[in-house]
């Protein structure tokens, strides 16, 4: 903890509970980005430099696959979770009346694409209730029809912290495959926060990012696509580097891996930083990190339970809960005003979420019990 906090400036510069929005990168990550960028800029087209920089992306795909339960060929490098979601959303040939199932706890990144597809192609958006305590499988079953083409929900909700358990996700995946329905998980809040194994989750596609719980550079992400579905998850956008072969007479073949979803000139130094961030987390131990997060959430739950006027909106027990800890404010306490007051008056960085009385503390392993107590005390004081 001492080493980690010393290497994350934001962890000592404020009470930082905004990892669920944007995570603070450790100094070794930023140093590595800076070094790779300077190295590349010595002479970007010089063969020695170009060859070394060209290894960054394939090495990162292999690393992410190893750490998060996918084959290297199943990993595409993106710039955000939103980019991965859009790749998946636009991969089907939607027809008027086709249906997608989402939940009532989604980030706008997993809502806006469906609005656009609704307005362009006439698809129907169905919504399940993933409030704390509802049954995932029953909720999805209740919305499935002959027109359902895709289910797209959050692995971990940014609005209430609920985690789709690995076993129930696998059960849902089997159900949807039996009906020919594509299954996508928005994993923006997953890796680095809760155990994440792509194959074990049983989904077809999994979108995530580097800049939240993995503490990587901004503008980095990944999309995992089951190998056997690569030809079914069709490209909606493509470009140079998506192809394996081509000519100027109209013939081409796509890369045989998920790298087909990538194209164009890329910020390789940032992806090198993403790799360094995952390595930094591995050096500490992802299981240790996840265990400490759960311990801190235990403490936060006890602190809120002992504070008059506050409640817990998040699931209370693992594996349903996560580091996305959401507490309920008393009547009359405005979450947005509280967010501004805590930021400006107390140096506490937290976040309002979708429900007007819900307030989120994103608790990462580098936070402390004293910080949690200080945040909850400040919330209680400002909410009367």
Number of C-alpha atoms within 10 A of each C-alpha: 11 7 9 16 15 14 16 19 14 15 19 13 9 14 22 25 26 21 24 27 15 18 23 20 25 23 15 15 25 20 13 19 22 15 15 20 18 13 16 18 12 10 12 15 11 11 10 11 15 14 12 12 18 11 12 19 19 15 15 23 23 16 18 22 20 13 16 16 16 22 21 21 21 25 29 25 28 25 23 21 26 22 20 28 25 17 21 26 23 17 16 16 11 17 16 14 14 19 24 23 20 24 23 16 25 21 19 10 17 22 18 13 18 23 15 12 18 20 12 12 15 16 22 20 18 16 17 20 15 23 19 16 12 11 13 19 13 11 15 21 13 10 16 19 11 10 15 22 22 21 24 24 25 26 28 28 28 26 25 28 29 29 26 22 20 21 12 15 21 17 15 22 22 16 16 23 14 9 14 13 20 23 24 26 26 26 23 31 28 28 23 24 28 26 18 18 17 23 19 15 22 24 26 24 27 28 30 28 31 31 26 25 28 27 25 30 29 20 16 23 25 24 27 30 27 21 19 10 14 20 13 11 21 17 18 14 13 14 12 11 16 21 18 13 11 11 8 6 6 6 8 12 12 18 17 15 20 26 23 25 26 21 16 10 9 13 13 18 23 25 27 27 29 31 25 23 25 22 17 19 20 15 9 13 12 21 15 13 20 20 16 19 25 23 15 22 26 14 17 23 20 12 17 20 14 11 12 10 14 19 18 19 22 27 21 18 12 14 15 18 23 31 33 29 28 28 22 20 22 17 11 10 18 16 24 16 12 20 19 17 17 20 17 11 10 14 15 23 21 24 24 20 18 15 13 15 19 25 27 27 26 29 28 26 21 19 20 18 14 11 16 22 15 15 23 19 15 18 21 18 9 13 17 11
